[in-house]
Amino acid sequence: MSERMSIMISKLKNPASREWNTYCGPDTKDKVFVFSHEEIDKYLPDSGSRGLDDWWWTRTMGYILLAAACVYTDGSVYDLGINIHERHIGVRPAIRIMLR
């Protein structure tokens, strides 16, 4: 099986922001995605596993629709959100793969 064929389609929930109750859009099915705040807590439970050399976006909205939550270099999640037009925030893509 080719590597591309092992990438699974993920059914992604997009619940409202738990801090601000901001609508995050309908649920989606994607092969490549960024983590929601809930997925960060589940798959990267400690701040050491979250921290990178730069901030990175989540798919959870901040306090308004033009702001998205992001993760700081120390691994803490900034729930208030940063304006989505900021160019200095990175992306940490995720995929699910089928192991055989």
All heavy atoms as an XYZ file, in Angstrom:
813
protein
N       0.855     -1.176      0.000
C       0.000      0.000      0.000
C       0.901      1.238      0.000
O       1.849      1.340      0.754
C      -0.895     -0.017      1.235
C      -1.774      1.186      1.323
S      -2.745      1.414      2.843
C      -3.289     -0.179      3.275
N       0.588      2.186     -0.829
C       1.391      3.407     -0.870
C       1.159      4.222      0.402
O       0.131      4.091      1.073
C       1.040      4.239     -2.099
O      -0.180      4.917     -1.915
N       2.118      5.051      0.740
C       1.988      5.887      1.935
C       0.775      6.791      1.859
O       0.075      7.001      2.839
C       3.252      6.713      2.127
C       4.448      5.880      2.503
C       5.715      6.686      2.600
O       5.729      7.857      2.150
O       6.694      6.153      3.131
N       0.486      7.309      0.680
C      -0.660      8.209      0.516
C      -1.970      7.480      0.834
O      -2.869      8.048      1.435
C      -0.702      8.740     -0.904
C      -1.801      9.774     -1.101
C      -1.913     10.275     -2.500
N      -0.634     10.772     -2.987
C      -0.440     11.214     -4.210
N      -1.427     11.225     -5.074
N       0.728     11.648     -4.592
N      -2.055      6.224      0.456
C      -3.284      5.463      0.689
C      -3.481      5.135      2.169
O      -4.584      4.814      2.587
C      -3.273      4.178     -0.133
C      -3.278      4.426     -1.635
S      -4.684      5.392     -2.208
C      -6.017      4.265     -1.871
N      -2.426      5.205      2.969
C      -2.564      4.895      4.392
C      -3.108      6.083      5.199
O      -3.434      5.929      6.370
C      -1.225      4.425      4.969
O      -0.286      5.467      4.956
N      -3.207      7.267      4.591
C      -3.776      8.429      5.290
C      -5.287      8.282      5.330
O      -5.939      8.148      4.300
C      -3.378      9.751      4.604
C      -1.855      9.909      4.606
C      -4.045     10.929      5.320
C      -1.368     11.097      3.806
N      -5.828      8.274      6.518
C      -7.261      8.058      6.718
C      -8.033      9.377      6.687
O      -7.486     10.431      7.000
C      -7.497      7.361      8.059
C      -6.824      6.008      8.166
S      -6.864      5.316      9.830
C      -8.601      5.274     10.181
N      -9.299      9.285      6.367
C     -10.203     10.431      6.489
C     -10.665     10.476      7.943
O     -11.122      9.474      8.497
C     -11.401     10.303      5.538
C     -10.927     10.372      4.088
C     -12.440     11.387      5.836
C     -12.011     10.119      3.067
N     -10.523     11.621      8.565
C     -10.910     11.808      9.962
C     -12.226     12.566     10.042
O     -12.400     13.578      9.375
C      -9.826     12.587     10.708
O      -8.610     11.892     10.711
N     -13.135     12.069     10.857
C     -14.383     12.778     11.140
C     -14.094     13.703     12.312
O     -13.818     13.251     13.419
C     -15.491     11.801     11.499
C     -15.870     10.894     10.360
C     -16.939      9.904     10.786
C     -17.236      8.943      9.659
N     -18.190      7.902     10.089
N     -14.117     14.998     12.044
C     -13.705     15.989     13.035
C     -14.885     16.753     13.602
O     -15.678     17.326     12.866
C     -12.721     16.978     12.398
C     -11.479     16.334     11.775
C     -10.703     17.357     10.975
C     -10.608     15.703     12.838
N     -14.984     16.741     14.911
C     -15.981     17.549     15.610
C     -15.419     18.957     15.759
O     -14.228     19.141     15.978
C     -16.256     16.974     16.992
C     -16.778     15.562     16.981
C     -18.246     15.570     16.927
C     -18.771     14.147     17.044
N     -20.052     14.030     16.396
N     -16.270     19.931     15.610
C     -15.875     21.332     15.765
C     -16.798     22.016     16.774
O     -17.582     22.888     16.419
C     -15.906     22.041     14.406
C     -14.857     21.497     13.482
O     -13.677     21.500     13.799
N     -15.274     20.998     12.328
N     -16.691     21.609     18.041
C     -17.579     22.196     19.047
C     -17.261     23.667     19.280
O     -16.156     24.135     18.997
C     -17.276     21.366     20.298
C     -15.873     20.897     20.106
C     -15.713     20.692     18.617
N     -18.230     24.364     19.810
C     -18.027     25.777     20.164
C     -16.886     25.890     21.164
O     -16.616     24.966     21.940
C     -19.304     26.356     20.747
N     -16.208     27.001     21.140
C     -15.128     27.269     22.088
C     -15.651     27.112     23.507
O     -16.686     27.696     23.854
C     -14.614     28.689     21.872
O     -13.852     29.118     22.966
N     -14.964     26.345     24.317
C     -15.447     26.122     25.682
C     -15.278     27.345     26.566
O     -15.976     27.500     27.548
C     -14.779     24.909     26.297
C     -13.288     24.999     26.431
C     -12.732     23.697     26.944
N     -11.289     23.722     26.973
C     -10.547     22.641     26.961
N     -11.122     21.460     26.919
N      -9.247     22.737     27.008
N     -14.371     28.229     26.209
C     -14.159     29.446     26.998
C     -15.118     30.558     26.600
O     -15.574     31.324     27.442
C     -12.722     29.946     26.829
C     -11.673     28.965     27.304
C     -11.733     28.718     28.801
O     -12.041     29.651     29.556
O     -11.469     27.574     29.213
N     -15.412     30.679     25.309
C     -16.172     31.830     24.806
C     -17.474     31.437     24.126
O     -18.239     32.294     23.717
C     -15.311     32.627     23.814
C     -13.984     32.949     24.393
C     -12.791     32.334     24.133
C     -13.696     33.929     25.380
N     -11.788     32.869     24.887
C     -12.317     33.859     25.660
C     -14.466     34.869     26.052
C     -11.695     34.685     26.591
C     -13.831     35.698     26.973
C     -12.477     35.599     27.227
N     -17.711     30.136     23.948
C     -18.899     29.620     23.266
C     -19.006     30.151     21.836
O     -20.094     30.337     21.302
C     -20.170     29.921     24.062
C     -21.305     29.002     23.672
O     -21.088     27.836     23.350
N     -22.519     29.519     23.680
N     -17.870     30.413     21.199
C     -17.828     30.912     19.826
C     -18.018     29.748     18.864
O     -17.364     28.715     18.991
C     -16.460     31.581     19.541
O     -16.174     32.493     20.593
C     -16.476     32.313     18.223
N     -18.902     29.911     17.910
C     -19.184     28.873     16.916
C     -17.938     28.570     16.094
O     -17.284     29.483     15.586
C     -20.320     29.344     16.009
C     -20.679     28.384     14.903
C     -21.228     27.145     15.185
C     -20.480     28.741     13.573
C     -21.575     26.267     14.166
C     -20.824     27.873     12.546
C     -21.369     26.642     12.851
O     -21.700     25.771     11.844
N     -17.597     27.305     15.966
C     -16.387     26.897     15.247
C     -16.678     26.223     13.912
O     -15.788     25.639     13.296
C     -15.552     25.969     16.121
S     -14.861     26.783     17.569
N     -17.913     26.270     13.460
C     -18.255     25.698     12.164
C     -18.799     24.289     12.278
O     -18.762     23.668     13.336
N     -19.283     23.760     11.149
C     -19.849     22.416     11.162
C     -18.744     21.365     11.294
O     -17.559     21.644     11.058
C     -20.532     22.312      9.796
C     -19.740     23.235      8.926
C     -19.324     24.369      9.825
N     -19.139     20.147     11.674
C     -18.198     19.048     11.698
C     -17.720     18.783     10.270
O     -18.431     19.071      9.306
C     -18.861     17.798     12.272
C     -19.245     17.976     13.744
O     -18.770     18.936     14.375
O     -20.017     17.148     14.241
N     -16.512     18.260     10.122
C     -15.917     18.049      8.804
C     -15.294     16.668      8.701
O     -15.113     15.969      9.705
C     -14.825     19.100      8.507
O     -13.805     19.000      9.507
C     -15.392     20.506      8.491
N     -14.942     16.288      7.490
C     -14.177     15.074      7.213
C     -12.956     15.513      6.415
O     -13.092     16.073      5.335
C     -15.009     14.083      6.401
C     -16.207     13.544      7.145
C     -16.997     12.597      6.278
C     -18.236     12.114      7.011
N     -19.033     11.205      6.177
N     -11.774     15.276      6.967
C     -10.543     15.753      6.347
C      -9.435     14.713      6.482
O      -9.430     13.911      7.419
C     -10.078     17.052      7.015
C     -11.058     18.184      6.835
O     -11.245     18.612      5.685
O     -11.635     18.633      7.834
N      -8.476     14.777      5.571
C      -7.286     13.932      5.680
C      -6.178     14.633      6.461
O      -5.422     13.995      7.167
C      -6.775     13.542      4.291
C      -7.644     12.498      3.609
C      -6.952     11.955      2.383
C      -7.714     10.743      1.868
N      -6.948     10.027      0.853
N      -6.064     15.929      6.304
C      -5.069     16.726      7.022
C      -5.822     17.802      7.794
O      -6.727     18.436      7.255
C      -4.056     17.376      6.044
C      -3.026     18.201      6.795
C      -3.376     16.316      5.186
N      -5.460     17.993      9.050
C      -6.191     18.939      9.883
C      -5.265     19.519     10.941
O      -4.129     19.063     11.104
C      -7.394     18.259     10.548
C      -7.034     17.053     11.388
C      -6.843     17.181     12.752
C      -6.885     15.802     10.810
C      -6.508     16.083     13.522
C      -6.553     14.692     11.568
C      -6.358     14.827     12.934
N      -5.731     20.540     11.646
C      -5.036     21.047     12.829
C      -5.890     20.695     14.046
O      -7.111     20.554     13.947
C      -4.754     22.568     12.754
C      -3.779     22.875     11.638
C      -6.015     23.364     12.589
N      -5.249     20.545     15.180
C      -5.942     20.116     16.382
C      -6.915     21.167     16.912
O      -6.652     22.366     16.828
C      -4.937     19.833     17.507
C      -4.130     18.586     17.325
C      -2.751     18.652     17.274
C      -4.730     17.352     17.237
C      -1.987     17.509     17.123
C      -3.987     16.204     17.084
C      -2.608     16.283     17.028
N      -8.017     20.697     17.478
C      -8.905     21.556     18.267
C      -8.333     21.606     19.686
O      -7.446     20.817     20.049
C     -10.317     20.970     18.300
O     -10.322     19.751     19.030
N      -8.864     22.490     20.505
C      -8.406     22.568     21.891
C      -8.640     21.228     22.599
O      -7.784     20.750     23.337
C      -9.133     23.699     22.602
C      -8.519     24.049     23.929
N      -8.792     25.203     24.575
C      -7.629     23.410     24.726
C      -8.127     25.262     25.714
N      -7.414     24.174     25.811
N      -9.779     20.600     22.363
C     -10.088     19.319     22.993
C      -9.102     18.236     22.561
O      -8.668     17.416     23.374
C     -11.522     18.887     22.653
C     -12.595     19.682     23.360
C     -12.831     21.068     22.770
O     -12.352     21.360     21.655
O     -13.487     21.882     23.441
N      -8.724     18.217     21.284
C      -7.768     17.220     20.795
C      -6.369     17.460     21.364
O      -5.635     16.505     21.640
C      -7.731     17.219     19.271
C      -9.003     16.669     18.664
C      -9.170     17.006     17.194
O      -8.565     17.990     16.713
O      -9.930     16.294     16.527
N      -6.017     18.724     21.553
C      -4.728     19.027     22.178
C      -4.690     18.432     23.578
O      -3.721     17.785     23.967
C      -4.482     20.548     22.221
C      -4.278     21.082     20.805
C      -3.285     20.879     23.103
C      -4.292     22.588     20.712
N      -5.762     18.634     24.346
C      -5.821     18.082     25.699
C      -5.751     16.555     25.681
O      -5.146     15.955     26.565
C      -7.104     18.525     26.404
C      -7.094     20.001     26.762
O      -6.012     20.623     26.751
O      -8.189     20.534     27.037
N      -6.343     15.927     24.677
C      -6.377     14.465     24.595
C      -5.052     13.873     24.109
O      -4.535     12.929     24.703
C      -7.512     14.032     23.655
C      -7.659     12.528     23.531
C      -8.842     12.171     22.651
C      -8.992     10.672     22.525
N     -10.144     10.316     21.683
N      -4.508     14.404     23.018
C      -3.341     13.792     22.381
C      -2.007     14.402     22.815
O      -0.965     13.771     22.655
C      -3.472     13.869     20.862
C      -4.667     13.119     20.343
C      -5.717     13.789     19.723
C      -4.766     11.746     20.476
C      -6.826     13.100     19.253
C      -5.875     11.051     20.020
C      -6.902     11.730     19.405
O      -7.990     11.048     18.955
N      -2.027     15.617     23.312
C      -0.815     16.287     23.790
C      -1.102     16.830     25.191
O      -1.177     18.040     25.402
C      -0.422     17.431     22.841
C      -0.186     17.056     21.378
C      -0.076     18.310     20.509
C       1.047     16.192     21.242
N      -1.287     15.941     26.168
C      -1.793     16.370     27.470
C      -0.852     17.228     28.310
O      -1.312     17.973     29.169
C      -2.098     15.049     28.188
C      -1.217     14.048     27.521
C      -1.077     14.497     26.100
N       0.451     17.149     28.072
C       1.353     17.976     28.873
C       1.986     19.060     28.000
O       2.186     18.880     26.804
C       2.436     17.129     29.550
C       3.321     16.424     28.545
O       2.896     15.386     28.003
O       4.424     16.920     28.284
N       2.274     20.182     28.613
C       2.781     21.336     27.856
C       4.110     21.048     27.175
O       4.415     21.620     26.137
C       2.886     22.568     28.751
O       3.776     22.320     29.818
N       4.903     20.124     27.710
C       6.170     19.775     27.078
C       6.001     19.154     25.700
O       6.825     19.372     24.809
N       4.919     18.407     25.488
C       4.681     17.793     24.184
C       4.053     18.773     23.193
O       4.009     18.511     21.998
C       3.784     16.554     24.325
O       2.515     16.904     24.851
N       3.587     19.903     23.681
C       2.944     20.912     22.823
C       3.909     21.973     22.330
O       3.727     22.554     21.274
C       1.850     21.641     23.599
C       0.755     20.782     24.108
C      -0.164     21.608     24.977
N      -1.175     20.778     25.581
C      -2.061     21.206     26.434
N      -2.066     22.473     26.810
N      -2.960     20.394     26.935
N       4.909     22.264     23.124
C       5.800     23.379     22.843
C       6.652     23.165     21.600
O       7.191     22.080     21.373
N       6.743     24.179     20.782
C       7.599     24.194     19.598
C       8.402     25.487     19.622
O       8.270     26.288     20.542
C       6.759     24.113     18.319
C       5.950     22.830     18.097
C       5.064     22.969     16.871
C       6.861     21.630     17.954
N       9.196     25.717     18.597
C       9.994     26.944     18.537
C       9.156     28.176     18.216
O       9.647     29.296     18.315
C      11.097     26.808     17.483
C      12.163     25.822     17.906
O      12.307     25.586     19.125
O      12.854     25.287     17.027
N       7.925     27.988     17.806
C       7.053     29.103     17.457
C       5.626     28.773     17.883
O       5.305     27.620     18.177
C       7.107     29.365     15.951
C       6.788     30.811     15.588
O       6.277     31.564     16.451
O       7.036     31.186     14.448
N       4.769     29.768     17.912
C       3.347     29.549     18.197
C       2.724     28.783     17.043
O       3.190     28.853     15.913
C       2.627     30.873     18.329
C       3.092     31.781     19.421
C       4.157     31.596     20.255
C       2.504     33.013     19.780
N       4.268     32.644     21.112
C       3.263     33.547     20.843
C       1.415     33.723     19.315
C       2.951     34.746     21.448
C       1.116     34.931     19.915
C       1.875     35.424     20.970
N       1.606     28.079     17.334
C       0.878     27.398     16.264
C      -0.629     27.460     16.510
O      -1.092     27.523     17.623
C       1.376     25.972     16.067
C       1.468     25.085     17.286
C       2.492     25.045     18.198
C       0.532     24.088     17.712
N       2.253     24.098     19.154
C       1.056     23.481     18.877
C      -0.690     23.643     17.222
C       0.398     22.467     19.554
C      -1.341     22.615     17.892
C      -0.796     22.045     19.038
N      -1.355     27.499     15.373
C      -2.815     27.643     15.393
C      -3.511     26.370     15.856
O      -3.027     25.274     15.646
C      -3.355     27.949     13.989
C      -2.979     29.266     13.426
C      -2.165     29.488     12.362
C      -3.420     30.548     13.859
N      -2.063     30.834     12.109
C      -2.825     31.514     13.019
C      -4.243     30.995     14.878
C      -3.031     32.877     13.157
C      -4.451     32.353     15.019
C      -3.857     33.267     14.168
N      -4.701     26.561     16.426
C      -5.658     25.473     16.616
C      -6.840     25.774     15.689
O      -6.890     26.835     15.070
C      -6.184     25.412     18.070
O      -7.089     26.486     18.294
C      -5.047     25.463     19.077
N      -7.783     24.852     15.594
C      -8.971     25.153     14.793
C     -10.131     25.637     15.666
O     -11.245     25.832     15.200
C      -9.372     23.966     13.912
C      -9.972     22.792     14.598
C     -10.499     21.779     13.563
N     -11.234     20.725     14.180
C     -10.699     19.633     14.693
N      -9.401     19.447     14.631
N     -11.462     18.728     15.258
N      -9.852     25.892     16.936
C     -10.849     26.415     17.866
C     -10.833     27.940     17.808
O      -9.776     28.559     17.886
C     -10.545     25.931     19.294
O     -10.538     24.497     19.304
C     -11.581     26.446     20.277
N     -12.004     28.521     17.672
C     -12.126     29.974     17.617
C     -11.790     30.592     18.966
O     -11.949     29.966     20.006
C     -13.551     30.389     17.235
C     -13.945     30.023     15.811
S     -13.101     31.010     14.564
C     -11.812     29.905     14.064
N     -11.370     31.838     18.920
C     -11.131     32.615     20.132
C     -12.421     33.319     20.545
O     -13.518     32.832     20.283
N     -12.284     34.488     21.124
C     -13.460     35.190     21.659
C     -14.327     35.813     20.578
O     -15.488     36.142     20.831
C     -13.039     36.237     22.697
C     -12.429     37.491     22.112
C     -13.155     38.675     22.062
C     -11.136     37.493     21.602
C     -12.612     39.823     21.519
C     -10.584     38.634     21.064
C     -11.321     39.787     21.025
O     -10.781     40.935     20.480
N     -13.797     35.992     19.365
C     -14.580     36.472     18.222
C     -14.243     35.599     17.017
O     -13.244     34.879     17.014
C     -14.294     37.963     17.892
C     -12.818     38.174     17.562
C     -14.746     38.870     19.020
C     -12.480     39.562     17.042
N     -15.044     35.680     15.976
C     -14.851     34.821     14.814
C     -13.576     35.126     14.029
O     -13.111     34.289     13.268
C     -16.066     34.887     13.889
C     -17.327     34.229     14.436
C     -18.493     34.405     13.477
C     -17.100     32.765     14.729
N     -12.993     36.294     14.184
C     -11.745     36.603     13.486
C     -10.512     36.321     14.342
O      -9.420     36.757     14.020
C     -11.734     38.061     13.034
C     -12.675     38.386     11.874
C     -12.630     39.869     11.548
C     -12.327     37.565     10.639
N     -10.694     35.565     15.416
C      -9.571     35.184     16.274
C      -9.629     33.678     16.496
O     -10.697     33.108     16.683
C      -9.638     35.910     17.612
N      -8.486     33.034     16.446
C      -8.399     31.594     16.703
C      -7.438     31.358     17.858
O      -6.445     32.079     18.016
C      -7.927     30.855     15.459
N      -7.746     30.346     18.652
C      -6.855     29.972     19.741
C      -5.536     29.477     19.160
O      -5.490     28.959     18.046
C      -7.514     28.886     20.590
N      -4.462     29.661     19.903
C      -3.154     29.182     19.455
C      -2.385     28.650     20.661
O      -2.785     28.820     21.807
C      -2.387     30.273     18.733
S      -2.012     31.701     19.739
N      -1.283     27.972     20.364
C      -0.441     27.385     21.405
C       0.884     28.140     21.434
O       1.535     28.304     20.399
C      -0.219     25.881     21.137
C       0.666     25.271     22.207
C      -1.553     25.139     21.065
N       1.255     28.599     22.617
C       2.529     29.310     22.809
C       3.708     28.341     22.739
O       3.535     27.123     22.839
C       2.565     29.983     24.183
C       1.725     31.207     24.338
C       0.817     31.296     25.382
C       1.861     32.292     23.500
C       0.047     32.439     25.571
C       1.097     33.437     23.675
C       0.205     33.494     24.716
O      -0.543     34.630     24.900
N       4.904     28.893     22.660
C       6.113     28.071     22.618
C       6.298     27.237     23.888
O       6.906     26.178     23.848
C       7.370     28.947     22.421
O       7.411     29.945     23.434
C       7.371     29.613     21.052
N       5.733     27.682     25.015
C       5.849     26.912     26.255
C       4.784     25.819     26.364
O       4.730     25.091     27.347
C       5.797     27.828     27.478
C       4.440     28.491     27.687
O       3.493     28.252     26.902
O       4.324     29.282     28.647
N       3.894     25.718     25.348
C       2.870     24.680     25.332
C       1.533     25.083     25.906
O       0.581     24.312     25.879
N       1.405     26.297     26.419
C       0.114     26.741     26.950
C      -0.785     27.199     25.806
O      -0.312     27.705     24.790
C       0.304     27.869     27.973
O       0.925     28.983     27.371
N      -2.089     26.988     25.982
C      -3.073     27.360     24.963
C      -3.614     28.749     25.281
O      -4.039     29.023     26.405
C      -4.226     26.340     24.897
C      -5.263     26.755     23.872
C      -3.689     24.944     24.574
N      -3.584     29.630     24.287
C      -4.106     30.991     24.427
C      -5.535     30.994     23.885
O      -5.767     31.106     22.688
C      -3.216     31.972     23.666
C      -3.615     33.409     23.819
C      -3.621     34.025     25.067
C      -3.968     34.168     22.717
C      -3.976     35.355     25.211
C      -4.325     35.501     22.850
C      -4.324     36.084     24.095
O      -4.678     37.401     24.228
N      -6.511     30.832     24.802
C      -7.918     30.700     24.431
C      -8.542     31.974     23.874
O      -9.477     31.899     23.087
C      -8.755     30.257     25.633
C      -8.490     28.829     26.024
O      -8.408     27.987     25.122
O      -8.374     28.558     27.233
N      -8.069     33.131     24.303
C      -8.636     34.387     23.829
C      -8.529     34.480     22.315
O      -9.423     34.960     21.637
C      -7.929     35.572     24.492
C      -8.480     36.954     24.204
C      -9.903     37.090     24.725
C      -7.588     38.010     24.832
N      -7.440     33.980     21.781
C      -7.249     33.947     20.339
C      -6.430     35.104     19.812
O      -6.318     36.148     20.438
N      -5.841     34.873     18.652
C      -5.055     35.854     17.916
C      -5.782     36.094     16.595
O      -6.357     35.170     16.016
C      -3.635     35.308     17.626
C      -2.909     34.933     18.909
C      -2.833     36.275     16.780
C      -2.357     36.070     19.693
N      -5.749     37.322     16.112
C      -6.387     37.649     14.837
C      -5.894     36.691     13.749
O      -4.689     36.490     13.600
C      -6.084     39.096     14.453
C      -6.837     39.536     13.221
O      -6.644     39.011     12.128
N      -7.706     40.503     13.392
N      -6.819     36.114     13.001
C      -6.467     35.096     12.003
C      -5.647     35.634     10.839
O      -5.108     34.862     10.056
C      -7.724     34.380     11.458
C      -8.675     35.383     10.815
C      -8.411     33.600     12.567
C      -9.859     34.769     10.092
N      -5.501     36.947     10.732
C      -4.690     37.533      9.666
C      -3.215     37.642     10.040
O      -2.399     38.042      9.218
C      -5.249     38.899      9.260
C      -6.616     38.789      8.653
N      -7.749     39.143      9.349
C      -7.028     38.334      7.447
C      -8.806     38.920      8.591
N      -8.402     38.435      7.436
N      -2.866     37.312     11.285
C      -1.462     37.352     11.715
C      -0.659     36.321     10.924
O      -1.095     35.194     10.742
C      -1.344     37.052     13.208
C      -1.838     38.145     14.088
C      -1.003     39.410     14.008
O       0.219     39.325     13.805
O      -1.588     40.492     14.156
N       0.508     36.719     10.473
C       1.325     35.840      9.637
C       2.433     35.137     10.406
O       3.100     34.271      9.864
C       1.935     36.634      8.492
C       0.886     37.182      7.566
C       1.522     38.031      6.500
N       0.488     38.680      5.734
C       0.453     38.689      4.433
N       1.396     38.106      3.747
N      -0.519     39.289      3.795
N       2.655     35.501     11.651
C       3.771     34.919     12.394
C       3.408     33.651     13.158
O       4.241     33.081     13.834
C       4.368     35.961     13.358
C       3.468     36.296     14.499
N       2.431     37.193     14.385
C       3.437     35.844     15.769
C       1.808     37.285     15.546
N       2.396     36.480     16.399
N       2.174     33.175     13.054
C       1.731     31.969     13.754
C       1.904     30.776     12.809
O       1.545     30.837     11.637
C       0.253     32.080     14.183
C      -0.035     33.404     14.898
C      -0.153     30.880     15.023
C       0.527     33.551     16.253
N       2.426     29.690     13.319
C       2.672     28.501     12.501
C       1.488     27.540     12.481
O       0.453     27.762     13.113
N       1.664     26.457     11.751
C       0.652     25.408     11.641
C       1.314     24.087     12.005
O       2.433     23.798     11.577
C       0.078     25.330     10.203
C      -0.903     24.183     10.081
C      -0.582     26.641      9.831
N       0.626     23.304     12.805
C       1.109     21.970     13.182
C       0.114     20.965     12.622
O      -0.839     20.574     13.297
C       1.208     21.874     14.695
C       1.857     20.610     15.180
C       2.027     20.626     16.686
N       2.826     19.512     17.111
C       3.248     19.348     18.353
N       2.944     20.231     19.287
N       3.979     18.296     18.670
N       0.299     20.553     11.371
C      -0.684     19.656     10.746
C      -0.673     18.278     11.383
O       0.347     17.822     11.909
C      -0.228     19.597      9.283
C       1.206     19.947      9.304
C       1.401     20.852     10.482
N      -1.824     17.627     11.332
C      -1.967     16.280     11.871
C      -2.660     15.400     10.838
O      -3.479     15.882     10.039
C      -2.794     16.329     13.167
N      -2.330     14.126     10.852
C      -2.997     13.131     10.022
C      -3.182     11.873     10.850
O      -2.505     11.669     11.859
C      -2.187     12.787      8.739
C      -0.809     12.224      9.094
C      -2.073     13.990      7.816
C      -0.031     11.684      7.913
N      -4.113     11.054     10.418
C      -4.268      9.717     11.006
C      -3.885      8.720      9.931
O      -4.278      8.872      8.775
C      -5.712      9.496     11.462
C      -6.073     10.312     12.668
C      -7.405      9.839     13.267
N      -7.625     10.477     14.531
C      -8.394     11.547     14.724
N      -9.021     12.090     13.708
N      -8.534     12.061     15.914
N      -3.110      7.721     10.321
C      -2.693      6.726      9.334
C      -3.161      5.338      9.740
O      -3.318      5.038     10.916
C      -1.167      6.733      9.117
C      -0.423      6.460     10.430
C      -0.707      8.040      8.525
C       1.051      6.215     10.249
N      -3.382      4.503      8.736
C      -3.772      3.118      8.952
C      -2.496      2.292      9.012
O      -1.684      2.307      8.086
C      -4.654      2.639      7.790
C      -5.147      1.222      7.971
S      -6.108      0.634      6.545
C      -7.051      2.047      6.084
N      -2.297      1.589     10.122
C      -1.138      0.724     10.274
C      -1.513     -0.702      9.897
O      -2.557     -1.197     10.283
C      -0.625      0.750     11.719
C      -0.160      2.117     12.236
C       0.202      2.024     13.699
C       1.018      2.615     11.428
N      -0.672     -1.337      9.149
C      -0.943     -2.734      8.752
C       0.153     -3.626      9.227
O       1.249     -3.354      9.314
C      -1.060     -2.812      7.248
C      -2.305     -2.057      6.816
C      -2.861     -2.672      5.612
N      -4.089     -1.952      5.308
C      -5.109     -2.529      4.783
N      -5.084     -3.794      4.500
N      -6.192     -1.859      4.527
